[in-house]
Amino acid sequence: MGMCIDVLIVDWDHLMSVPEDQHYTVLHEVGASVDQEWWDAEPQHPSSVGPQWFWPSPPALGWFGKFDFGDVGYSYTDHFRTGERWEEIRSFVEPGLRSAVDQFIDPLFWGGLEYMPDRDADAPSIVPVGESSAPSDHLLWCRPAAVSSLKRLWESVDPELGSLRGPFGQYARADFGSLNDFDAFAGLLRGWGDVIGQAELRGWGVVGLRC
């Protein structure tokens, strides 16, 4: 199954009011508190349900939310494999969309912008990767300014996502696991689009934690 990932959107000002050496502990604790409340109400494994949001009860109410990717995305391996599938098909995607997906995926999955030389001149610009690189104990550390950039990218990707079905069906490598189906691939990207959209709506950041 591999390592799992907890994805939270957080009020960045609130998080920054916490001493830096306590960030991971605080985030892990609030994420786990949501899990406990949910386990009490719904005694099933998180990956057995569809994508959904969990919002905390007082006193934590108001400064974070947790997104569960559901059947595909609970394991960080799924995110890694989504990146692999994209590598396999990206050469067969038109340049503007290819550039936008490159830039949308890369900070979320890899913490870098590996495809910048291939970037289309008209593609939305994104905050430099140094602004969003994750601390060593996090899988993702995305500040509000980077979230806004990612939201602009997602707005250009989302309407065209269906056009990737053909290249995916023809060129994505068949393998074991959950990311051999285009709907699962697109669903995971849409999950990230939802995360970015909810964070951008509030002016918040996004963090990913090992769990």
Salt bridges, closest charged atoms under 4 A:
ASP6 OD1 - LYS66 NZ 3.23
ASP35 OD1 - LYS66 NZ 2.42
GLU88 OE2 - ARG85 NH1 3.27
GLU88 OE2 - ARG173 NE 3.26
ASP102 OD2 - ARG90 NH2 2.53
ASP118 OD2 - ARG90 NH2 2.96
ASP118 OD2 - ARG98 NE 3.01
ASP137 OD1 - HIS138 ND1 2.65
GLU155 OE2 - LYS151 NZ 2.68
ASP175 OD2 - ARG173 NH1 2.81
ASP183 OD1 - ARG165 NH2 2.77
